Amino acid sequence: MSTTTDFAASITVEELERDPFPIYRRLRADAPVCHVPAVGLTLVTRWDDVQHVATHPELFTADVASSPLTRTLGQNMLTLDGEAQKRIRATIDPSQRPRVVEGYAPGIIRPIAQRHLAAFEGRGSGELMAEYCEPVSVLSLGTVMGLGEIDAGTLRRWFGNLALGGANFEADPAKQRVADETSREIDEVVAPILDRLEQEPDGSVVSSMLHEEPATGGRLSRDEGMSNLKLILLGGMQEPGDAMGIVLWALLAHPDALADVREDPAMLRGAVEEALRWHSPVGTQTRQVTQRTELGVVTLEPGTAIAAVLASANRDERHWDEPDRFDIHRRGAHAAFGLGAHHCAGAALARHEVRLPIELLLDGLPGLRLDPDRPVEMAGWEFRAPTALHVRWEVGP
């Protein structure tokens, strides 16, 4: 295509799902604020602009009329601003502070990861997304949330189906139907758990959501609690499992980096951060313009739906040196957990959910490597991860 407008019009959802990074690179260079008809959004792709959008809620509200998150989950802490958002965060943040998480996370995550590792470590080959990353992630968060009685298969199906709706910018009715049916199923299954937690608080995240008294606005209603519980099911369960897969793939695809981590396990922390920058598991923060405003060289009218593309900001050449290169020695704060007031509430827990199972995996599977006969495919622009992660390792006599 000869013009930027033609290029934007040519972008398809399928191309974004397969590999959005060449598209983002061109948009950053030629049209950093650009409407893309296929997703019905104006994409904002440079670091400084993404940060500006995330930190100016008076100009760019999270309450987007066309938001697939709102359509799928109802109003939640990612689709509200100001005091309304702070009120919800006040019921969740106390249990998610880094020092608090440090106290309880290892005791929850390690036994779950050890149990799953023991189930396949004697085989010499396996597919880690389905057998390890996703079940360890969902069961860990399920326990922290207070949903420990729900099995991993159900939790994985829930977040997968909710994701169809949460990323449904193209308003595909078939995807929305699956998400809506799952949302109703969650209502039915979780209702008795909420009944119990209302009478018998247990300190879990869901229990805190029901019982914490924010400074203003009063306790969350049952509907508010359910909408935000679904949000945590979607983002909190999907992101750590996807992130674990991304980190493992990145290390296994870069043997020198893996060797550095094996030699000095403390380097795994930096490897996790760099992998999340390199392939962000959550792609965007969606906003709606509240008043006529300039962004870059573009005038945005009120009501315009925009996506601040975190995954593109994390590859912006103006902010990072050689951004397409995976480098575990790189330093600098990335945007994979969001920016501004909507920075992920569970970021500290997610980092534990990613790092601790990988430590166990690297210790327990000698010679861990990618299966050369089954190459890894990455997919997704709103939620990105390996579709599967086939590996091999050495098994002793």
C-alpha positions in Angstrom: 0.0 0.0 0.0 1.3 3.4 -0.9 -0.1 5.5 2.0 -0.5 5.1 5.7 -4.2 5.3 5.4 -4.3 2.5 2.9 -1.9 0.5 5.2 -4.1 1.0 8.2 -7.2 -0.1 6.2 -5.4 -3.2 5.1 -4.5 -4.4 8.6 -6.6 -7.5 9.6 -7.3 -9.1 12.9 -5.7 -12.3 11.6 -2.4 -10.4 10.9 -2.5 -8.8 14.4 -3.1 -12.2 16.0 -0.3 -13.9 14.1 2.4 -11.2 14.6 1.6 -7.6 15.5 5.1 -6.3 15.8 5.9 -5.5 12.2 2.6 -3.6 12.1 3.4 -1.7 15.3 6.9 -0.9 13.9 5.4 0.7 10.8 2.7 2.6 12.8 5.3 3.9 15.2 7.4 5.2 12.3 4.7 6.7 10.1 1.4 7.0 12.0 1.9 6.6 15.8 -1.7 7.6 16.4 -3.7 5.8 13.7 -7.3 4.5 13.3 -7.4 0.8 12.4 -10.8 -0.1 11.0 -10.5 -3.9 11.5 -10.5 -3.4 15.3 -12.5 -0.2 15.5 -9.8 1.6 17.5 -7.2 4.3 17.1 -3.9 2.6 18.0 -1.4 4.7 20.0 2.0 3.0 19.5 4.9 5.1 20.8 6.1 4.9 24.5 5.6 8.6 25.3 2.1 8.8 23.8 1.1 5.5 25.6 2.3 6.9 28.9 0.5 10.2 28.3 -2.8 8.4 27.6 -2.4 6.2 30.7 -1.7 9.1 33.0 -4.3 11.6 31.9 -7.7 10.1 32.7 -9.3 13.5 32.4 -8.6 13.3 28.7 -8.7 9.5 28.1 -11.2 7.7 30.3 -11.2 4.0 31.0 -15.0 4.0 30.8 -15.2 3.1 27.1 -18.7 2.7 25.7 -17.6 0.1 23.2 -15.2 -1.7 25.6 -15.3 -5.5 25.1 -14.3 -5.9 28.7 -17.4 -4.0 29.9 -19.6 -5.8 27.5 -18.2 -9.2 28.8 -17.7 -8.6 32.5 -19.7 -5.5 33.4 -18.1 -2.4 35.0 -14.9 -3.2 36.7 -11.7 -1.6 38.1 -10.1 -1.5 34.6 -13.1 0.3 33.1 -13.5 3.0 35.8 -11.5 6.0 36.8 -10.9 8.2 39.9 -12.7 7.5 43.1 -14.8 4.7 41.7 -11.7 2.8 40.6 -9.9 3.5 43.9 -12.8 2.2 45.9 -12.5 -1.2 44.2 -8.7 -1.3 44.4 -9.0 -0.6 48.1 -10.6 -4.0 48.6 -7.8 -5.8 46.7 -4.6 -3.9 47.1 -3.9 -4.7 50.8 -3.5 -8.4 49.9 -1.4 -7.7 46.9 1.4 -5.5 48.4 4.8 -6.9 47.6 5.8 -7.6 51.2 2.4 -9.3 51.9 2.7 -11.4 48.7 6.2 -12.4 49.7 4.9 -13.9 52.9 2.2 -16.2 51.4 3.0 -16.8 47.7 5.8 -19.3 47.9 3.8 -21.5 50.3 0.9 -21.6 47.8 2.7 -21.7 44.5 5.6 -24.2 45.1 3.5 -27.2 46.2 1.2 -26.8 43.2 4.2 -26.5 40.8 6.0 -29.5 42.5 2.9 -31.6 42.1 2.5 -30.9 38.4 6.2 -31.3 37.7 6.3 -34.7 39.4 3.5 -35.9 37.1 5.6 -35.7 34.0 9.3 -35.2 34.9 10.1 -38.9 34.2 8.9 -38.8 30.6 11.6 -36.8 28.9 9.2 -34.8 26.7 6.0 -32.8 27.1 3.9 -29.8 26.3 4.4 -27.2 29.0 1.6 -24.8 28.4 -1.2 -27.3 29.0 0.6 -29.5 31.5 2.4 -26.9 33.6 2.2 -23.2 32.9 -1.6 -22.8 32.7 -2.7 -25.3 35.5 0.0 -24.0 37.9 -1.1 -20.4 37.2 -4.8 -20.9 37.6 -4.6 -23.1 40.7 -2.2 -20.7 42.4 -4.5 -17.7 41.8 -7.6 -19.8 42.5 -6.3 -20.6 45.9 -5.3 -17.0 46.6 -8.7 -15.8 45.4 -10.6 -18.3 47.6 -11.7 -20.5 44.7 -9.5 -23.4 45.6 -12.4 -25.9 45.3 -12.7 -25.3 41.5 -10.5 -27.6 39.4 -7.8 -26.4 37.0 -9.7 -27.5 33.9 -12.7 -25.4 34.7 -10.6 -22.3 35.6 -8.6 -22.6 32.4 -11.8 -22.9 30.3 -13.3 -19.9 32.1 -10.4 -17.6 31.4 -10.0 -18.8 27.8 -13.7 -18.2 27.1 -13.8 -14.9 28.9 -10.8 -13.8 26.8 -12.7 -14.4 23.6 -15.1 -11.7 24.8 -12.5 -9.5 26.5 -10.5 -9.2 23.3 -13.5 -9.1 20.9 -12.8 -5.6 19.5 -14.2 -6.8 16.1 -17.6 -7.6 17.9 -17.7 -11.1 16.6 -21.1 -12.4 17.8 -19.9 -16.0 18.0 -17.0 -15.1 20.3 -19.3 -13.0 22.4 -21.8 -15.8 22.7 -19.2 -18.1 24.2 -18.0 -15.5 26.6 -21.5 -14.6 27.7 -22.4 -18.2 28.3 -19.3 -18.7 30.4 -20.1 -15.5 32.4 -23.5 -16.9 33.3 -21.9 -20.3 34.3 -19.5 -18.4 36.6 -22.4 -16.6 38.2 -24.0 -19.9 39.0 -20.9 -21.8 40.2 -19.4 -19.0 42.3 -22.7 -17.8 44.0 -22.6 -20.5 46.7 -18.9 -19.7 47.4 -19.8 -16.0 47.8 -22.6 -17.0 50.1 -20.2 -18.9 52.3 -17.5 -16.2 52.3 -20.1 -13.6 53.3 -20.7 -15.6 56.4 -17.2 -17.0 57.0 -14.5 -14.6 55.8 -11.2 -16.4 55.2 -8.8 -13.7 54.2 -8.8 -14.6 50.5 -9.0 -12.0 47.8 -12.7 -12.6 47.1 -13.4 -12.5 50.9 -11.6 -9.2 51.1 -13.6 -7.8 48.2 -16.8 -8.7 50.1 -15.8 -7.5 53.5 -13.3 -4.6 53.1 -14.7 -1.2 53.9 -13.2 1.4 51.5 -12.8 4.9 52.9 -15.7 6.2 50.7 -18.5 4.5 48.9 -19.1 1.5 51.2 -18.6 -2.2 50.6 -18.8 -3.6 47.1 -22.1 -4.9 46.0 -22.5 -8.5 45.0 -22.6 -7.5 41.4 -19.5 -5.4 41.7 -17.7 -8.2 43.4 -18.7 -10.6 40.7 -17.6 -8.3 37.8 -14.2 -7.8 39.4 -13.8 -11.5 40.2 -14.4 -12.2 36.5 -11.8 -9.6 35.6 -9.3 -11.3 37.9 -10.2 -14.7 36.4 -9.5 -13.3 33.0 -6.4 -11.2 33.5 -5.0 -12.7 36.7 -5.3 -16.2 35.6 -4.4 -15.8 31.9 -1.5 -13.4 32.2 0.8 -15.4 34.6 0.4 -18.6 32.7 1.0 -16.9 29.4 3.9 -15.0 30.9 5.4 -18.2 32.2 5.2 -19.7 28.7 6.7 -16.5 27.2 9.7 -16.5 29.6 10.4 -20.2 29.1 10.2 -19.9 25.3 12.5 -16.8 25.4 15.1 -18.6 27.5 15.0 -21.9 25.6 15.2 -20.0 22.3 18.3 -18.1 23.6 20.7 -20.7 24.9 23.3 -18.1 26.1 20.6 -16.4 28.2 19.6 -19.7 29.6 23.2 -20.6 30.5 23.5 -17.3 32.3 20.4 -18.0 34.4 21.6 -21.5 35.2 25.0 -20.2 36.3 23.4 -17.4 38.4 19.8 -18.1 39.3 19.3 -14.6 40.6 19.4 -13.5 36.9 16.0 -15.1 36.4 14.3 -12.0 37.8 15.8 -9.9 35.0 15.0 -12.5 32.5 11.3 -12.5 33.5 11.1 -8.7 33.2 12.9 -8.7 29.8 10.7 -11.5 28.4 7.5 -9.6 29.4 8.8 -6.4 27.7 9.8 -8.4 24.6 6.5 -10.2 24.2 3.9 -8.5 26.5 1.2 -11.0 27.4 -1.4 -8.2 27.6 -1.3 -5.9 24.6 -3.4 -2.8 25.3 -5.1 -0.4 27.6 -8.3 0.8 26.0 -9.6 4.4 26.5 -12.1 6.8 25.2 -11.4 10.5 24.5 -13.4 12.8 26.7 -12.6 16.2 25.0 -11.0 17.4 21.8 -7.3 16.9 22.3 -4.0 16.7 20.4 -2.0 13.5 20.6 1.2 13.6 18.5 0.2 15.4 15.4 -3.4 14.0 15.4 -6.5 15.8 16.7 -8.8 13.3 18.5 -12.5 14.1 18.9 -14.6 13.3 22.0 -15.9 9.7 22.0 -13.0 8.3 20.0 -12.1 4.8 21.2 -8.3 4.4 21.4 -5.9 1.6 22.4 -2.7 2.5 24.1 -0.6 -0.4 22.8 1.6 -1.5 25.7 3.2 -4.2 23.5 4.3 -1.6 21.0 5.5 0.9 23.7 7.7 -1.9 25.0 9.4 -2.1 21.5 9.6 1.6 20.8 13.0 2.5 19.3 12.8 6.0 20.9 12.8 4.5 24.3 14.8 1.2 24.1 18.0 0.3 22.4 17.6 -2.6 20.0 14.1 -3.3 21.3 13.5 -6.4 19.1 16.4 -8.1 20.8 15.9 -10.3 23.9 18.5 -9.2 26.4 18.3 -10.3 30.0 20.9 -7.8 31.1 18.6 -4.9 30.0 17.4 -2.4 32.6 14.4 -0.2 32.6 10.8 -0.4 33.7 8.5 -1.9 31.0 4.7 -1.4 30.5 3.6 -5.1 30.4 1.6 -4.7 33.6 0.1 -1.4 32.5 0.8 2.2 33.3 -0.8 4.8 35.5 -3.6 4.2 38.0 -4.6 1.0 36.2 -1.2 -0.7 36.7 -2.0 -4.4 37.4 -3.1 -4.9 41.0 -1.7 -8.4 41.1 1.7 -7.6 39.5 3.7 -8.7 42.6 1.8 -12.0 42.8 2.1 -12.6 39.0 5.9 -12.2 39.2 6.0 -15.0 41.9 3.6 -17.1 39.8 6.0 -16.9 36.9 9.4 -17.1 38.6 8.9 -19.8 41.2 7.6 -22.5 38.8 10.3 -21.7 36.3 13.0 -22.1 39.0 11.6 -25.6 39.9 11.4 -26.5 36.2 15.0 -25.6 35.4 16.2 -27.4 38.5 14.0 -30.5 37.9 14.4 -31.0 34.1 18.1 -31.4 33.2 18.9 -30.5 29.6 15.6 -28.8 29.1 15.3 -27.6 25.4 12.8 -26.9 22.7 11.6 -29.8 20.7 13.1 -29.2 17.2 10.3 -31.2 15.5 7.5 -29.1 17.0 8.4 -25.4 16.6 6.8 -22.8 18.9 4.0 -20.6 17.5 3.2 -17.3 19.2 -0.3 -15.9 18.8 -2.4 -13.0 19.9 -2.3 -9.2 19.9 -4.5 -8.4 22.9 -3.5 -11.6 24.8 -0.2 -13.1 23.5 1.4 -16.4 24.4 2.8 -19.6 22.8 0.0 -21.7 21.5 2.0 -24.7 22.7 5.5 -25.2 24.2 6.8 -28.7 23.3 10.1 -29.5 25.0 12.5 -32.3 25.7 14.9 -33.1 28.6 17.2 -35.8 29.9 15.9 -38.6 32.0 18.3 -40.5 34.3 18.6 -44.3 34.4 
